[in-house]
Amino acid sequence: MSTDQRSPEAPATPPAPPADGPPSRTAWLVLIVVVMADVMDLIDSSIATLAGPSIHADLGGGQVTVQWVLSAYTAAFALGLVTSGRLGDVLGRRRLFLLGMTGFTLTSLACGLAPDPLFLIVARTLQGLCGSVMIPQGLALVKVVFPPRHLRKALTPVGPLMGLTMVGGPILAG
């Protein structure tokens, strides 16, 4: 078998770019999708924080219920990060990123349609797990698809954009 053929078990990760060439269109597209996923994750945390009074009014439960809704996501996200990052190395970053993004989107829908507090807490827990699968894969994919010389240029606007999202997230979520 030649070195450029993959076995069926090989992880589905994009090939590394040439070290000195300019970034491809695909690399920029990967960066845009990853940044959108990160923004979606940050805004979601703002939405849940601001929705506390609505959750209490619409679904019932007390302040403890609202705390569970917020904590369920954070705990699941934090617990899944390291394991998910390693799974991306083993199973393929792109595959896990798409799985995490799909799961995050579906669990976001489930949260919005939650009929009671328990359903919402379970959906937020699953959403946190999906977020923990999505986030580490995205940054790893960006590092893989950009030539090392151009990685700093690609990531320079990401920090300020995430900062603006943290500040503007509550406004957008409201």
Summary of the structure (lengths in Angstrom):
residues: 174
radius of gyration: 18.4
end to end distance: 56.5
largest distance: 63.1
contacts: 532
relative contact order: 0.20
helix: 78%
strand: 0%
